Amino acid sequence: MRPPENEPGPEELRELLDEEESKLLDQPEIPDDVKSELTERLERRREADTGEES
């Protein structure tokens, strides 16, 4: 099955995911362990992005 043409590409999906996870970090009801995992995931993606750009 082919994705619809209006589906975001891989780069857009990554940006949307980063944005959503960043928003979650600002919410007080999110447990600290979840915030820690989200922070680590965001940092790994940023490191991977900077590694790809070099």
N, C-alpha and C positions, 0 to 999 in steps of 0.2 A: 504494500500500500504506500503510495506516495504522499508526503506531507503537503498540506495546502500551501499555496504560494505565499500566503500571508503569515506563515509560521516564522518566528524569529530564527536567525541563524545561530550557530554555536557561540559566536562572540556576543551576540545580543542576549542569549540565554545566560551566559556567564555574568554579564553585567547586571541583568535583572536579579539573578540569584544573589550576587554580592550586595545589591541594594536592599533586597528583602532581609538578608541576614544582618546587615548593618542596622536596619530599623528595629529588628528584634533585640539587639543589644541595648537599645535605649529604653526598653520596656522594663519597669521594675518587677513585674510579676514573673519574669523569666528566671528560672533557677540559675545559681552561679555556675554549676557544672555545665549547663547548656550554653551559657554565655562563654565559658572558657573554651568549649569545643568549637563554637562558632568563630571565636576570635582566632583560634589556631587554624581553622579552615580558611578564613579570609587571608591570613598571613601567608599560608602555603600557596594560595592562588596568586597573591601579589608577587611572591618570590619566583614562582613559575613564570609569571608574565615578564618580570624583569630579566629572568634568565633567557627567555626566548628572544627578547629584544636585543640582547648583546650579540 
